């Protein structure tokens, strides 16, 4: 029963993932973003645009091969559906990266990567932030790498661990987070200023 329950939870997680992907595609078509109202957004999708376009092009070429199955109408229809779905899926992946940027507000920095990663880090938990370009990443306990195009450009060291929840619900504590931003210097500067900004004065008693 435990394995069955885990399987159901995994299927539900994947269904939510697909729904968010195609919601992101709709936002991309409408030229809107997600979760950035009144906050600073920092994009990261520029570095993967060419790669995703290449994937989509290959999928379109493969889709034309379904013509070879025209003598088997049922098989042709199934293969054509899968090919069209694959093209939409690849485009939706890129759309999700565009419409779901990293977000900085007065209290926290929200790290995202399409709909796969969504980690909120309170500003008081950030011990240091620096510009650091990395193109290789080894899986290490207590560290989370969120590369785009196999690279990260900003490193955050945390004073206290935060919990990262994976797509399938696995939880792990992390104290170092590496991400990519198209404007890495601007992100480092904004995070530094947000961390060191004085707290607002309390309002006068009535």
N, C-alpha and C positions, 0 to 999 in steps of 0.2 A: 504493500500500500504506500510505503514511503517513496519508493521509486516512481509509482504512478502519480503521486502528488507532485513530485519534482518535475515529472514530464509535463504535467498540466501547467504548472507555473512557467516552465520554459516556453511552452507554446503560447501562453498568454503574453509573455514578455516579447516574443517575436512578433505577435500580432500587433501589439502596441507600437513596436519599432516600425513596422511597415506603415501603420496608420500615420505616425509622425513624419515618416519620410514623404508620403504623398501629400500630407498637409503642407509640408515645407515646399513641395513642388508648386502647390497652389499659391503660397505666399510669394514664391519667386516670380511666378507669372504676373502676380498683382504688384510686384516691386515693393513688397513690404518685408519687414523683419520681425523676428519673434523675441519678445522680452527686452526690448531696448528703449521702451518709452520713458523719456526723461532721464536716461542713463547714457553712459559712454560705451559705444560699441567698438570693438577692435577685431577687424576681419583677419582671416588666416587662409582663405581659400585660393588666393591668387597663385600660390606656388603649386597647386595641384590642377589648375584649370586645363593645361595642355594635356596632362596625363588622362584626365577624365574624358576630355574630348576625343582622345585617341581610342579609349575603351568604347565610347559610344559609336565611333566610326566603324570599329571592327564588328560591333554587334549589328549595325545596320547592314554591313556587307554580308554577314552571316545570314541575316534575315532574307536577303535576296535569294539565298540558296534553297529556300523552301519551294521555289518554283520547280525544282527537280522532283518534288513529291506530288505534283499536280495530278498524277494518275491514281493517287491514293487519297481521296478527298478528306477522309477522317484524320489520317496521319498529317496531311498537309495543314489542316485547320489547327490541330494541336500544336504542331511545331511552329506555325506562324504566331499563334497566341503566345507561346513561350518566348519567342524571339522579340515580339513587341513588348512584352512585359519586361524582359531583360533590358531593353533600351530605356524604357521608362524608369526602371530601377536605378540604372547608372546615372541618368540625368537627375533623378531625385536625390541621389547621394550628394552630387555636387550642389544641387539647390539647397539641401539642408545645411551644407557648410557655409553657403553664402548668407542665408537668412537667419542663421543661429550663430552670430559672432560671440567672442568673449565679451562679457559685460562687466563694467565697473560702476558701482553705485557708492553711496556714502558709507555703507557698512561692510560690503563684501565684494570680492572678485569672483565672478562666475566663469569657470573654464568650460568650454564646450568644444565638441568635435562632431559635426553633423548631429545625429541623434544617438550616437554611441556613448558619448561622454558628457556628463553634466555634473560638475563638481563646484559647490559653493564654498569658498574659503573666506571666513571672517577676516577683515583687515587686521584686527588685533592678533591674529594667529600667524601673520607673516613676519618673520624675523628679518629677512633680507630679500631683495630682488635685484637681479643683475642681468645684463645682456650677455648671453653666452651661446654661441653657435655650436651645435653638435649635429653630426651626421650619422653617428653610430650610437646605438643604445642597447645596453645589456639589462635584462630583467634583474632587478635587485630589490630585496626586501625593504619596505618602507619608502620606495620611490615610485613615482608614476610618471611615465613619459607619454606625451600626447603629440607625436610627431605629425607633420604634414609634409608630404614629399620626402619622407625619411629624414627630416631635420627638425630640430627645435632651436629656438633663438632666445628664449627667456627662461631663467631658472629662478624658482622661488624656494627658499628654505623657510620652514615653518617653526615657530616657537612651540607649538603644540600640534600633535597629529590631528588630521581630519580623516573622516571615513569616506572612502571612495566605494561606490556601489556599481558593479559592472552591469552590463546589459542583461545578464541572466541572474542578477541578484546576489552575486558573490560580494562579500564585504571585506575590505582590507584597509588597514591604517597606513597613511602615508605622511612623511615629514619633508620630502623633497618632491617638487612637481616641476616638470619641464614642459613647456608649451611652445608653439610657434605663433607669431603674429606678423602680419605683413609689414606693419609699422612698429617693429620691436622697440626702437628707441623711444617712440612716443608712449608706448605702453609702460615701459620701465619708468619713464618720467612721471606719468600719471599715477602709477602705483606708489612711487616714492612720495609724491606730494600728498596723496590720499592718506598714506600711513602716518605722515608727520603733521597733518593738518591739526590745528588746535580744536579741541572739543567745543561745540557751541555753548555759550553761556546759558545757564538756566533762566527761564523766564521769571520776572519779578512776581512775587506773590500778589494775589488780588486783594 
